[in-house]
């Protein structure tokens, strides 16, 4: 075969192979595309809406506008607690929320926000990014047609605002209190009348007397919400959300229609939003707490017997869900990772922090 024939044959073969490769390759949506993100947050709600906006802006920027995320606050397209169903049904492309709002869809979703006596923010990150957390989040999402990622974290949340001091567990009996997730279910076992209200509705409910108290997030977000204008009793340590993660979930068919590069950008933008948002809360909480105290807020801690009651009620809630195989699988993984992380953190970071504060204080 002469050189000209070889080149011609090679060219035809290459073209045939390229055509076959093209036919075999997955087809991804071409051109610029707008993704609608619905959120559980009122527009501008401190910290939580910021996390959603940050993730949305990052996706748009990193794709050079090939993906533009159109963010909707709670109520602008669907209600705060309707975002999960809107995305699974294809009414919206993605949501940003706290997944424990959706324990009605599956109780295991609580672990990807926070559970009573659960993980701190760092422990959650350890499990999620270097343990089984992300894979379990994905396994749960597959049931509902979602591709989910952590995309924010509030850090440790406060025990909340009360009209009177809590001196015993009996004070929760009949108390109308706002608390979502499994923490709310635990308070219910102490006799509280638990309300699950969207963040944008909490101030009015507290001001009107529709509820007697509320948890929200922490000093900075709580100050922004204005709860100090209504009540002055503030418990800074809570049992219910020691490191609350926020999630970005995309309709799985929509996610699968994106190129691998765009899929990876959503994953990375979510992870970066998780760290960015945690730092935002922790950076602002200290100065906000000082302002609240200067304004007359009485900062308190729950007595030990109240903590014991929280613990017993929380364990009861967990045990009630152990009959669900997925819940138990996630619980066992979560607990094992938490114990492994806690052992080192307690002996290293916690011990150091105590000594640092003693020496420098």
N, C-alpha and C positions, 0 to 999 in steps of 0.2 A: 504494500500500500504506500502511495507517495504521500508527501507531506500535506499537499492540498486536500487529498481525500481524507486523511487522518483528522485534519482540522475541521473539515465539514462534518464528518461523522461525530467527532467529539462535541461540536457545537450543537448538533441535533440531539445527541444524548444528554448534554447538559441542560438543554431547553426542556427536554422531556422530563428529566429528573426534577427540574425546578417546578414544572407544571404539576407534577405528581406531589411534590412537597407542599405546593401552595394549596392543592386540593385537600391534602391531609391535615393541614394546619387549622387550628381553631379560628373561627371568624370572630373578630372583635369589632365593636362599634367604632366607626371611623368619624373623624372630624370633631369639632368642638361639641361639648355636651353639658347640659345643666342638670345637676342633681339637686333635688329638693330635700333639705334636711328639716324635719320637724323636731321640736324640742319640748321638754317638760318645763321649761323655764320662761318666766316673764321676761320680756325684752329688757336687757340691762341689769338683770338680777345679779348682784355682786358675786363674782367668782364662778358660779355655775354657768350662767349664760356666757361669761367670758371664755370658759373652757370650750364651749361649743363653737363660739365665734373664732377662737384661735385655731381649732382644728379645721374648720371650714376654710379660713383664710390660707392656712398652710397648704391644704389640698389644691386650692386654686392657684396659689403661687408656684408650687413645685411642679405642677403640670403645665406651666406657662399659659394658664387659662383654657387648656383643652378640656379640663373638668372645672366647671364653675359651680360652687356650692351655694345654693340659694337657701338661706337660713330663715326658718319661721319660728317665732316665739310661740309659747303656749296660747292657744285660742285663735291664732291667725289662720290656721288651716284645720287643725284638730285640737282637741283639748289636751291638757298636760298629761293625763293618764291614758290617752287614746293613741299615743304615738307608736306603741308596740304593734297594735293591731293595724294601724295605718300602713306601716312598713311591710308587715307580713302579707297584707292584702294587695300591696303594690300601689296604694294610694299616694305614698311618698317613697322616696328612694332610700332614705336613711333617717335614723333618729339619734338624738343625743339626750341621755336621761340617766337616772340612777336605776339600775336594773332591779333593785328590790321593790320598786313600784309594781313589778310584774310578777310577784309571788303567786298571784291568782292564776297566771298562765302556768307557772311551775315554781314550787317553793325553793328549788335550788338556785334560782336567779339571785336570791338574797346574798349568796356568797361572793358575787361579783360586784356588790356594793359593800355591804358590811353585815355582820351578824353579831348578836350580843356576845360579849366576852370573846370577840374574835381578834383578827389581825390588826396590827398597826399598819400605817401606810407602807413602811419599809418591808414588813413581813408579807404584806399582800403582793408587793412588787417581786419579792423573792420567789413566792409561789407561782405567780403568774408568768414571769419571764424565764425562770430557771427551774421551775417544777412543772406540775401538770396543769396549772391553772388555765393557761391559754388554750390548751387542747380540750379541756373540759368545758370551757366557755364555748368553744367551737362545736363540740359534740352536742351541747344543749341547744345551741342556735340552729343546728341542722334540723332539729325536730320542727322548728317553726319557720324554716326558710330564711334564716338570718346568718350573716357573717359579722361577728362581734369582736370588738377590741376595747380594752380599757382606754379611756380618753379624758382623764381628769381625776383628781383626788382632793378631797377637802382636808385631809389630815384628821386628827382626833376631833370629834365633835363634842360640843358642850352638853351638859345634862339638861339645860333648858331654863326657861323662865316660868316663875310661879307667882301666884298672888299672895302666897304665904309660905313660911318655912316648912320644910319636910322634916319631921322629927322621928317618924317611924313609917314602916311599910303600910300601916293602916291609913295613913294620910292619902294614899292613892285610891282608896275605896270610894267610888263615886266621882272621882276627879275627871273632868272632861279635858282630855289632853291630846294634842296633836303629835303623833309619832308613827311614821310608816314602818314597813318591813316587819321582820321577826321581833325587833325590839318592841314594837307596838303590841304584838301578840303577847309578849311577856308581860307588859304592863297590864294588859287585859286580865291576866291571871291574878293580878294583885287587886282587881276590882275596878280598875280605871275604865272609863268610857272613852275608848280610843278613837280618834278621828284621823283620817288620812287626807289632808288637804294639800293642794298644790301650793308651792311657795308664795305665789303672788296673792293668794287669798288668806294667808295666815294672819297678817297684821289686822285686817278688818275683823276676822273672827275673834281674835284676842281682845280687841278694843270694844267689840260689841257685847262681850260676855258669852258668846257662843261656845268658847272654850275657856277653861280656867288656866291653862298653861300650854306651853309649846316648846319643843326643841326645834332648832333650825339648823345652824351649822356651827358657828364659833363667833368669837368677839367681833371680828371685822364685818362679816356678812350680817350678823345679828344687829350690830350698830347701824349699818346701812338700812336694814329693814325697819329700824325705829322701835324695837320692842321695849327699849328703856324708857320710852315715853309713856308706857302703859303700866309696867310693873318693875319693881326694883330688886326682886329676889332672883339671883342668877347662880345656877350650879354649873361650874366650869368643867367638871369631869363627868362624863356619862358612860354608861355601860353598853350602850346600844350601837355606837358607831365609832370605834377607835381608829379607823382609817378608811373613810368611805370612798370607794372608787366610783367614777362615773364612766359611762359606756357610750361608744359610737357603734351602732349596728346598721349594716347595709342589707337591703333585700338581697338574698343570695343569687337570684337570677340576674339582678342588676350587677352585682359584684362579679359574677362569672362572665358577664358580657364585656367587662373591662380588660384591657391588656394587662399582662403580668406586671409591667412597669407601673401602671396606674393603681393596680391592686396593692403593690408594695408601697406606693406613696400614701395610700389611705392607712395602711398599717403603721408606717413610720410617723405620719402626722398625728395619729392617735396616741402613740407611745410618747412622742414629744410633748403633746398636750397634757398627758398624765403628769409628767415631771414638772412642766411649766406651771400648771395649775396648783400642784401641791406647794411649790415654792411661793406662789402668789399668796395663798392662804397663810402659810407659816410666816411669811415676811410681814404681813399686815396685822396678825392677831395680837401680838404683844402690845403695840402702841394703842390699838383699839381697846384692849382690856383696861389699860391705864386711863384712857379717856372715860370709859364707862364708870370706873371706880371714882374718878374725880367728879363725875356728875351725880354721884350718890347711889350708884348701884351697889347692892350688898352681895359680895362674892362669897359663895358658900360651897361646902362639900357635903355629900350625903354621909350619914352615920354608917358605921360598919354593918349594923344589923339590916339597914336598907340595902346595902350592897349584897349581903347574904341572900336577901329576898329576891333581888334581881337575878342572882345566880341560880337559885332554885327554879324560878319561873322560866328562865332562859333554857335551862336543861330540859325542862318539861316540854317546851316548844320544839326543841330539837328531836326529842324522843318521839313525839307525835308524827314526825315526818320520816322516821327511819324505815317505815314500811315501803317507801318509794326507793327503788333500786338506784336511780340516778342520784337522788338526794344523798343516800348513804355513801355512794361512791365519791361524790364531791366532798361530803363532810369528812370522810376518812382521810382523803388526800389533803384537805385543808388543815385538819388538826395535826397530821403528821408533820407537815411543813412548818406550821406555826411553832410546834414544840422544838423542832430542830433549829429554827431561826432564833427563837427566844433564848435558848440556852447560851448561845454565844453573845448575843446582844446584851443580855443581862450581865454577864461576866466582864464584858469589855466596855461597850459604850455607856451602859447605865452606870456602872461603877465609876468610870472616868468622869461622867457628867456630875455625879454626886461630889466627887473629890474636887473637880474644877470649881464648882460653885462654892464649896467650903473654903478652898484656898483663896479664891478671888473675892469672895463675899465679905 
